[in-house]
């Protein structure tokens, strides 16, 4: 799976980048054959934000966003939301998952 990590209006250090990659790889194990994951770090008026998008088969994209005082806590909150979304999809019977075209 390809992982893209981007920073907008902020700088992220190598430690946070490695932590992000590790968390995304853990969460990706829950998804059904993920293709690509994008993580975008932003900082606006002193508030940190993280947006995570995981692309899975059949054209579905799971998106989780979170804002917090610092980047690391925003990342943890967004990862928790992404994990919940992917677990919900995994527990849904395949016949109930809507097909997008």
Rosetta blueprint (number, residue, H / E / L):
1 X L
2 X E
3 X E
4 X E
5 X E
6 X E
7 X E
8 X E
9 X L
10 X L
11 X L
12 X L
13 X L
14 X H
15 X H
16 X H
17 X H
18 X H
19 X H
20 X H
21 X H
22 X H
23 X H
24 X H
25 X H
26 X H
27 X H
28 X H
29 X L
30 X L
31 X L
32 X L
33 X L
34 X L
35 X L
36 X E
37 X E
38 X E
39 X E
40 X E
41 X E
42 X E
43 X E
44 X E
45 X L
46 X L
47 X E
48 X E
49 X E
50 X E
51 X E
52 X E
53 X E
54 X E
55 X E
56 X E
57 X L
58 X L
59 X L
60 X E
61 X E
62 X E
63 X E
64 X E
65 X E
66 X E
67 X E
68 X E
69 X L
70 X L
71 X H
72 X H
73 X H
74 X H
75 X H
76 X H
77 X H
78 X H
79 X H
80 X H
81 X H
82 X H
83 X H
84 X H
85 X H
86 X H
87 X H
88 X H
89 X H
90 X H
91 X H
92 X L
93 X L
94 X H
95 X H
96 X H
97 X L
98 X L
99 X L
100 X L
101 X L
